[in-house]
Amino acid sequence: MKFKALIGFCLALICLGASSINATPQKYVLVEQPNSLGMVKVLLCKDVEAANLEVHGGYKILDPKSGSKVAKGSIKKQYLLRPTLDGLVWGEGYPGAYQLALVPNAPEGYFLVNGIQYSGNLYIYQIGNTVSLVNEVPVEEYVKSMLNPKVNSKVPHEVLASMAIIERTQAYYHALKNQNKFWHLDANEIGYQGRGVCSRDNGVDKAVELTHHLVMKSKSYGILDGFFNATYTAHCAGKTAPFHLINRMEGHASKKSIESPLALAARSQSHWTHKILLDDLAERLGWDAITSYEVFKDDESGKVYGMRFEHKDQAVDLDFEKLQALLGDSKLKSTDFTAINKENVLVFEGFGEGKGVGACLYTAQEMAERGHNAAEILEMFFPNTYIAYMDIKK
């Protein structure tokens, strides 16, 4: 069954008020009406002395605490946003205002912070002599912003649909987990680039629109209505690892490793190696030598979640992300590797690409080419989950 037909039929029944999808297996899509969600708050910059803020189109400036209108505008405006003892200043002063919300009058309105374009709303907080900026953006726009930079080649529609649902699920997870905080996610940590990366000719925008409001939930794990931190990896080389083991944090996802026969069959094609002198590695750690090291692996999946390096009475533990940052993303390509010392040269030899967590995109592409739809792809890598439609109330 093709994904476009599946989603189209689901949405048609949703409009008629159906509570479940009976013409397709019920494990695929359920219709739900949860609490009002649909927005994600992303921290753009924190505790900066000033920021260049430019707005295009009509807008209003509100007091986010009371909701009262502070100012409004109908034309382009660009000034340096900065804090003062009397409150925030953006071209004009806002005496006594230490927090503001910039809200475009129309969905097509947008603003730029330090030259990067964003949609949605902008929250401005003055803390002492610094400002922090938070972009509140609709989930659907957020998913486009996150997914577009990651797709630079032709990808089957079913794979793009799977990725869109995964990104959307992750967005809701963070929004719920951090719902009482000023922001849900940090742009620097997740690579959020705003609206400027959308509308590329790579099929992403269409995939997001076709799957709009569709998320994954679980009845056996997750938080608040079964949301969990869903993700994907480029090539798992045969088996994925649980989220919490590789990321060293709780993601409320499945604790099971998933086997992928299709990726295993192509394991040798994903082989990679990287060599580095131990002295060079020691220098990067700020030492004059490395006397020993240890690799920490997940027994079930064989994926590496960290390494320990020692010198005299010093020791440092690096998780995969820190180790990859130390060696380089293009050098340490995956968590599926061994590290062997050969005559003072540390040789990393591995398979696959990425963290090896969540859906394997190599497998997803192979499944799509064999006629599987997005729901079937997701079902394989996220056990005990179902796809739900988020009926967002404005």
Salt bridges, closest charged atoms under 4 A:
GLU32 OE1 - LYS217 NZ 2.63
GLU54 OE2 - HIS56 NE2 2.54
GLU54 OE2 - LYS76 NZ 3.29
GLU92 OE2 - LYS77 NZ 3.37
GLU140 OE2 - ARG168 NE 2.89
GLU140 OE2 - HIS213 ND1 3.40
GLU141 OE2 - LYS144 NZ 3.84
GLU167 OE2 - LYS150 NZ 2.67
GLU209 OE2 - LYS144 NZ 3.12
GLU250 OE2 - LYS255 NZ 3.35
GLU259 OE2 - LYS239 NZ 3.83
ASP288 OD1 - HIS311 NE2 2.65
ASP317 OD1 - ARG308 NE 2.60
GLU321 OE2 - LYS355 NZ 2.43
ASP336 OD2 - ARG267 NH1 2.77
ASP336 OD2 - LYS303 NZ 3.36
GLU349 OE2 - HIS271 NE2 2.77
GLU366 OE1 - ARG370 NH1 2.83
GLU376 OE1 - HIS372 ND1 3.31
GLU379 OE2 - LYS27 NZ 3.40
